[in-house]
Amino acid sequence: VSVALSYAVESTVFDDSNPDSGWRMMVGASVEAAFVSIFCSSLAPSGADAVVLIVYQACVLVASMNAYLKLQVNVIASDAQVDPLFIILAGAIIIIVFRVVTSKVVMQSLLLVLCDVLGLVCIVSPLIAFADLIDQTMNQSFRNQLALFVLVVLAADVGDCLAKELQLHWPHVFKWCRHPLLKSEATTKDVEALVISLACGTVMIAAVRLGSGGSDFSAAEVIVLFCAIALGQWCRLWMAHVRQMAKVSTSAFYFPEGSRICGVLDRMAVFLVAIIVYYPYIKQKYFS
């Protein structure tokens, strides 16, 4: 649902420059927020996690209203808009206070705050950055590069899923590369997943370069992109280990331990870290 709404809104905004699309964006974001709140709250491990999800969606609605005003008023710094950083700050303060009050263990509350605030940034940031992509002379090529970036990050995520499936169902595949002196099997599995995910991302980069004749990704851009997905995948492993050390199995964006779809926040963290590395480079390149 969210992908379909995003595609329809993005096409209307960039291609038609129709002011009415701002109203449709707000309605679409509201529908998506309601859908995600109902769906994820029903899956939330606890009532506290459901409250955090409601805070997420409230911030999404405010950010989408900003995008609507940007289209209608056509002024990024309009007085009618809420400061984008204030949206994240207000949501983060609510989450921090709520988690500290409701959690009995300090370490647990700190980790839950970390996960929840990161989830908030992941969800709200794209709408906050919306103004960057409007009324720019190079927005078409910039948008294409971001689309290719998403493909590469998704390919790396597919590689991570593939590695975990192989480790679960066909562990003998890795026997030839596992040294008998390695005592930590968990660390070995993490390294294997990291290598396979980076390999899949590299294959996607190579496919894009071959398909475009090398025009879409320069050598410097390939290096930046590879570093972005490498840091993103490393952060996924770091978050998983911190969560295990603190004995926290769930948060608002984690499903119960053992679920085949657990780790939603892991995937969002990969994308967020990767875009933090890649976005400044690509923006200065296309908007300089």
C-alpha positions as CSV (number, residue, x, y, z in Angstrom):
1,V,0.0,0.0,0.0
2,S,2.7,2.5,1.0
3,V,4.8,1.7,-2.2
4,A,1.8,2.2,-4.4
5,L,0.8,5.5,-2.7
6,S,4.4,6.8,-2.9
7,Y,4.8,5.9,-6.6
8,A,1.5,7.6,-7.5
9,V,2.2,10.8,-5.5
10,E,5.8,11.0,-6.7
11,S,4.8,10.7,-10.4
12,T,2.1,13.4,-10.0
13,V,4.4,15.8,-8.1
14,F,7.4,15.6,-10.4
15,D,5.7,15.1,-13.8
16,D,2.6,17.2,-13.7
17,S,3.4,19.9,-11.2
18,N,-0.2,19.9,-10.2
19,P,-1.0,21.8,-7.0
20,D,-3.9,19.4,-6.2
21,S,-1.3,16.6,-5.8
22,G,-0.5,18.2,-2.4
23,W,-3.9,17.4,-1.2
24,R,-3.7,13.9,-2.5
25,M,-0.3,13.5,-0.8
26,M,-1.8,14.5,2.5
27,V,-4.8,12.1,2.1
28,G,-2.5,9.3,1.0
29,A,-0.2,9.8,3.9
30,S,-3.1,9.9,6.3
31,V,-4.5,6.6,4.9
32,E,-1.1,5.1,5.1
33,A,-0.6,6.3,8.7
34,A,-3.9,4.9,9.7
35,F,-3.2,1.5,8.0
36,V,0.3,1.2,9.5
37,S,-1.0,2.2,13.0
38,I,-3.7,-0.4,13.0
39,F,-1.7,-3.2,11.4
40,C,1.6,-2.7,13.4
41,S,-0.2,-2.0,16.7
42,S,-2.0,-5.3,16.4
43,L,1.4,-7.0,16.0
44,A,3.2,-4.9,18.6
45,P,4.6,-7.0,21.4
46,S,3.1,-4.8,24.1
47,G,0.8,-1.8,24.7
48,A,3.8,0.4,25.2
49,D,5.1,-0.5,21.7
50,A,1.7,0.3,20.3
51,V,1.9,3.8,21.8
52,V,5.3,4.4,20.2
53,L,3.8,3.4,16.9
54,I,1.1,6.0,17.3
55,V,3.7,8.6,18.0
56,Y,5.4,7.6,14.8
57,Q,2.3,8.0,12.7
58,A,1.5,11.4,14.3
59,C,4.9,12.6,13.2
60,V,4.3,11.2,9.7
61,L,1.1,13.2,9.5
62,V,2.8,16.5,10.5
63,A,5.6,15.9,8.0
64,S,3.2,15.1,5.2
65,M,1.3,18.3,6.1
66,N,4.6,20.2,5.6
67,A,4.9,18.6,2.2
68,Y,1.4,19.7,1.3
69,L,2.1,23.3,2.4
70,K,5.3,23.2,0.4
71,L,3.4,22.4,-2.8
72,Q,0.6,24.9,-2.1
73,V,2.5,27.8,-0.8
74,N,5.7,27.0,-2.7
75,V,7.9,28.4,0.0
76,I,10.2,26.0,1.9
77,A,10.6,28.4,4.8
78,S,6.9,29.3,5.0
79,D,5.6,30.5,8.5
80,A,2.8,28.0,8.1
81,Q,5.2,25.1,8.2
82,V,6.5,23.3,11.3
83,D,10.3,23.2,11.7
84,P,11.2,19.7,10.3
85,L,13.7,19.1,13.1
86,F,11.1,20.1,15.7
87,I,8.9,17.2,14.4
88,I,11.6,14.6,15.1
89,L,12.6,16.4,18.4
90,A,9.0,16.4,19.7
91,G,8.4,12.8,18.8
92,A,11.8,11.7,20.3
93,I,11.1,13.5,23.6
94,I,7.7,11.8,23.9
95,I,9.2,8.4,23.2
96,I,12.1,8.9,25.6
97,V,9.9,10.1,28.5
98,F,7.4,7.3,27.9
99,R,10.1,4.5,27.7
100,V,11.9,5.8,30.8
101,V,8.7,5.9,32.8
102,T,7.4,2.5,31.7
103,S,10.7,0.5,31.7
104,K,11.9,-1.1,34.9
105,V,15.5,-1.8,33.8
106,V,17.8,1.1,32.9
107,M,19.7,-0.7,30.1
108,Q,16.5,-2.0,28.6
109,S,14.9,1.5,28.5
110,L,18.1,3.0,26.9
111,L,18.1,0.3,24.2
112,L,14.4,0.7,23.5
113,V,14.8,4.5,23.3
114,L,17.7,4.0,20.8
115,C,15.6,1.6,18.6
116,D,12.5,3.7,18.8
117,V,14.1,7.0,18.0
118,L,16.0,5.4,15.1
119,G,12.8,4.1,13.8
120,L,11.2,7.6,14.1
121,V,14.1,9.1,12.1
122,C,13.8,6.4,9.4
123,I,10.1,7.0,9.0
124,V,9.9,10.7,9.1
125,S,13.1,11.8,7.4
126,P,12.0,11.0,3.8
127,L,9.0,13.3,4.1
128,I,11.1,16.0,5.8
129,A,13.6,15.8,2.9
130,F,10.8,16.2,0.4
131,A,11.5,19.9,-0.1
132,D,15.0,19.0,-1.4
133,L,13.5,17.2,-4.4
134,I,11.0,19.9,-5.5
135,D,11.7,22.7,-8.0
136,Q,15.2,21.6,-8.7
137,T,16.5,21.8,-12.2
138,M,18.4,18.5,-11.9
139,N,15.7,16.6,-10.0
140,Q,15.1,14.1,-12.8
141,S,18.7,12.7,-12.8
142,F,18.9,13.0,-9.0
143,R,15.8,11.0,-8.6
144,N,17.2,8.3,-11.0
145,Q,20.3,8.0,-8.9
146,L,18.3,7.6,-5.7
147,A,16.3,4.9,-7.4
148,L,19.5,3.1,-8.4
149,F,20.7,3.5,-4.9
150,V,17.6,1.9,-3.5
151,L,18.1,-1.1,-5.9
152,V,21.6,-1.6,-4.7
153,V,20.6,-1.5,-1.0
154,L,17.7,-3.9,-1.7
155,A,20.1,-6.2,-3.4
156,A,22.4,-6.2,-0.3
157,D,19.4,-6.9,1.9
158,V,18.4,-9.8,-0.4
159,G,22.0,-11.1,0.1
160,D,21.6,-11.0,3.9
161,C,18.3,-12.9,3.7
162,L,19.9,-15.4,1.3
163,A,22.8,-16.0,3.7
164,K,20.5,-16.6,6.7
165,E,18.4,-19.1,4.7
166,L,21.5,-21.0,3.6
167,Q,22.8,-21.0,7.2
168,L,19.5,-22.4,8.4
169,H,18.7,-25.0,5.7
170,W,22.0,-25.8,4.0
171,P,24.8,-25.1,6.5
172,H,27.1,-27.6,4.7
173,V,27.5,-24.9,2.0
174,F,29.8,-22.9,4.3
175,K,31.9,-25.8,5.6
176,W,34.6,-25.4,3.1
177,C,35.3,-21.8,4.2
178,R,34.9,-22.2,7.9
179,H,38.2,-22.7,9.7
180,P,38.0,-25.4,12.5
181,L,39.9,-23.1,14.9
182,L,37.2,-20.5,14.8
183,K,35.3,-20.9,18.1
184,S,32.6,-18.3,17.8
185,E,30.0,-19.7,15.4
186,A,27.8,-16.6,15.8
187,T,30.5,-14.3,14.7
188,T,31.3,-16.5,11.7
189,K,27.7,-16.5,10.6
190,D,27.6,-12.7,10.9
191,V,30.7,-12.4,8.7
192,E,29.3,-14.8,6.1
193,A,26.0,-12.8,6.0
194,L,28.0,-9.5,5.6
195,V,30.1,-10.9,2.8
196,I,27.2,-12.4,0.8
197,S,25.1,-9.2,1.2
198,L,28.0,-7.0,0.0
199,A,28.6,-9.5,-2.9
200,C,24.9,-9.1,-4.0
201,G,25.2,-5.3,-3.8
202,T,28.4,-5.4,-5.9
203,V,26.6,-7.5,-8.5
204,M,23.8,-5.0,-8.7
205,I,26.3,-2.1,-9.1
206,A,28.0,-4.0,-11.8
207,A,24.7,-4.7,-13.6
208,V,23.7,-1.1,-13.5
209,R,27.1,0.1,-14.8
210,L,27.0,-2.5,-17.6
211,G,23.4,-1.7,-18.5
212,S,24.1,2.0,-18.7
213,G,27.5,1.8,-20.3
214,G,29.1,3.3,-17.2
215,S,27.2,6.6,-17.4
216,D,25.0,6.2,-14.2
217,F,27.8,5.3,-11.7
218,S,31.2,6.9,-11.8
219,A,34.2,5.2,-10.2
220,A,34.0,7.6,-7.2
221,E,30.3,7.1,-6.9
222,V,30.8,3.3,-6.9
223,I,33.3,3.6,-4.0
224,V,30.9,5.9,-2.0
225,L,28.0,3.5,-2.6
226,F,29.9,0.4,-1.6
227,C,31.1,2.1,1.6
228,A,27.5,3.1,2.3
229,I,26.1,-0.4,2.0
230,A,29.0,-1.8,4.0
231,L,28.4,0.6,6.9
232,G,24.7,-0.1,6.7
233,Q,25.2,-3.8,6.9
234,W,27.7,-3.4,9.8
235,C,25.2,-1.3,11.7
236,R,22.6,-4.1,11.3
237,L,25.0,-6.6,13.0
238,W,25.9,-4.1,15.7
239,M,22.2,-3.4,16.5
240,A,21.5,-7.2,16.7
241,H,24.4,-7.8,19.1
242,V,23.5,-4.9,21.3
243,R,19.9,-6.1,21.5
244,Q,21.1,-9.6,22.5
245,M,23.5,-8.3,25.1
246,A,20.7,-6.2,26.7
247,K,18.3,-9.1,26.5
248,V,15.7,-7.0,24.7
249,S,13.9,-9.2,22.2
250,T,11.3,-6.7,21.0
251,S,10.7,-3.0,20.5
252,A,8.1,-1.1,18.6
253,F,9.8,-2.0,15.3
254,Y,10.8,-5.5,16.3
255,F,8.5,-8.5,16.0
256,P,8.8,-11.3,18.5
257,E,12.0,-13.3,18.6
258,G,12.0,-16.3,16.2
259,S,9.5,-14.7,13.7
260,R,10.6,-15.0,10.1
261,I,9.9,-11.3,9.6
262,C,11.7,-10.0,12.7
263,G,14.2,-7.2,12.3
264,V,12.2,-4.6,10.4
265,L,14.2,-1.9,12.1
266,D,17.4,-3.7,11.1
267,R,16.5,-3.2,7.4
268,M,15.5,0.5,8.0
269,A,18.8,1.1,9.8
270,V,20.7,-0.3,6.9
271,F,18.9,2.1,4.5
272,L,19.2,5.1,6.9
273,V,23.0,4.6,7.5
274,A,23.6,4.1,3.7
275,I,21.6,7.2,2.7
276,I,23.5,9.3,5.3
277,V,26.7,8.3,3.6
278,Y,25.5,8.5,0.0
279,Y,23.1,11.4,0.1
280,P,25.5,14.3,0.7
281,Y,27.8,13.1,-2.1
282,I,25.0,12.7,-4.7
283,K,23.4,16.0,-3.7
284,Q,26.5,18.1,-4.1
285,K,27.3,16.3,-7.3
286,Y,23.9,17.0,-9.0
287,F,23.0,20.3,-7.4
288,S,26.4,22.0,-7.4
